[in-house]
Amino acid sequence: MRPHETAPYDQWIERSPEEMVARAADFYEEVNRRRTTRYFSDRPVPREVIETCLKAAGTAPSGANHQPWHFTVIESPRIKAEPRGGRGGAHLLSGQGAAGVARRAGAARHRRRQALP
């Protein structure tokens, strides 16, 4: 494994034990409300909400900090109606069809392969 540089983390917030307990309980309550669903509302979601959720998801830790994931936002009602959103997706759609997503996904895989040692 190649050595890598680390960056100092300067955003740490020290919390009292009481605050940690309260925040942990609040977090548990939020997580405990989460449910998986296969039935979705047709109510529109503001683009800014989607983008903020994607930014948050992109901060999740990964092996060697490579963040190898890709996210798909499908806006087309036609593609949404297909099984698994058309292609089961790999990238953000901005008015593109599923073929554009497949091309972009293939290009991303190719770039990752080239970047590997």
C-alpha positions in Angstrom: 0.0 0.0 0.0 1.3 3.4 -0.9 1.7 6.0 1.9 -0.6 8.9 1.7 -0.8 12.3 3.3 -3.4 13.0 6.0 -5.1 16.3 6.5 -5.7 17.7 9.9 -9.4 17.8 11.0 -10.1 21.2 12.4 -13.9 21.0 12.7 -14.1 18.7 15.7 -16.7 19.9 18.3 -16.1 18.7 21.9 -19.4 17.9 23.6 -20.3 17.2 27.2 -21.4 13.7 28.1 -24.9 15.0 28.8 -25.1 16.6 25.3 -23.7 13.4 23.7 -26.4 11.3 25.4 -29.2 13.7 24.3 -27.9 13.9 20.7 -27.5 10.1 20.6 -31.1 9.6 21.7 -32.4 12.2 19.1 -30.3 10.5 16.4 -31.8 7.1 17.4 -35.3 8.4 17.2 -34.6 9.8 13.7 -33.0 6.6 12.5 -35.7 4.4 14.1 -38.4 6.3 12.0 -36.7 5.4 8.8 -38.4 2.8 6.7 -37.8 1.3 3.3 -40.6 1.7 0.8 -41.3 0.6 -2.7 -44.3 3.0 -3.2 -43.6 6.6 -3.8 -45.5 9.8 -3.9 -45.7 11.8 -7.1 -45.2 15.0 -5.1 -42.2 16.9 -6.6 -39.1 17.2 -4.4 -37.2 20.5 -4.7 -33.9 20.1 -6.6 -32.0 21.8 -3.8 -33.2 19.1 -1.3 -32.0 16.3 -3.7 -28.7 18.0 -4.2 -28.1 18.5 -0.5 -29.0 14.8 0.2 -26.5 13.8 -2.5 -23.8 16.0 -1.0 -24.5 14.4 2.5 -24.4 10.9 1.0 -21.1 11.7 -0.7 -19.4 12.4 2.6 -19.8 8.8 3.8 -16.5 7.1 4.5 -15.1 4.6 2.0 -12.1 2.4 1.7 -8.9 4.5 1.1 -11.3 7.5 1.0 -12.0 6.9 -2.7 -15.8 7.5 -2.5 -16.4 5.0 -5.4 -20.2 5.5 -5.5 -22.4 7.1 -8.1 -25.9 8.4 -7.6 -28.8 8.6 -10.0 -31.6 11.2 -10.0 -34.3 10.2 -12.4 -36.6 13.0 -13.4 -38.2 11.4 -16.4 -41.7 9.9 -15.6 -41.2 7.4 -18.5 -37.9 6.1 -17.1 -39.3 6.1 -13.5 -42.1 3.8 -14.7 -39.6 1.3 -16.1 -38.3 -1.5 -13.7 -35.4 -0.2 -11.6 -35.6 3.3 -13.0 -34.6 2.2 -16.5 -31.0 1.1 -16.0 -30.6 0.8 -12.2 -28.5 3.9 -12.8 -25.1 5.3 -12.1 -25.2 9.1 -12.5 -27.1 12.3 -12.1 -29.7 12.8 -14.9 -30.3 16.3 -16.1 -32.9 15.7 -18.8 -30.9 12.9 -20.3 -32.3 9.5 -21.4 -31.2 6.2 -20.0 -28.8 5.8 -22.9 -26.9 8.9 -21.8 -26.7 7.6 -18.3 -25.3 4.2 -19.5 -22.7 6.0 -21.6 -21.6 8.2 -18.6 -21.5 5.2 -16.3 -19.3 3.3 -18.7 -17.0 6.3 -19.1 -16.7 6.6 -15.3 -15.8 2.9 -14.9 -13.2 3.3 -17.6 -11.7 6.4 -15.9 -11.6 4.5 -12.6 -9.8 1.5 -14.2 -7.2 3.9 -15.7 -6.6 5.5 -12.3 -5.9 2.2 -10.6 -2.1 1.5 -10.0 
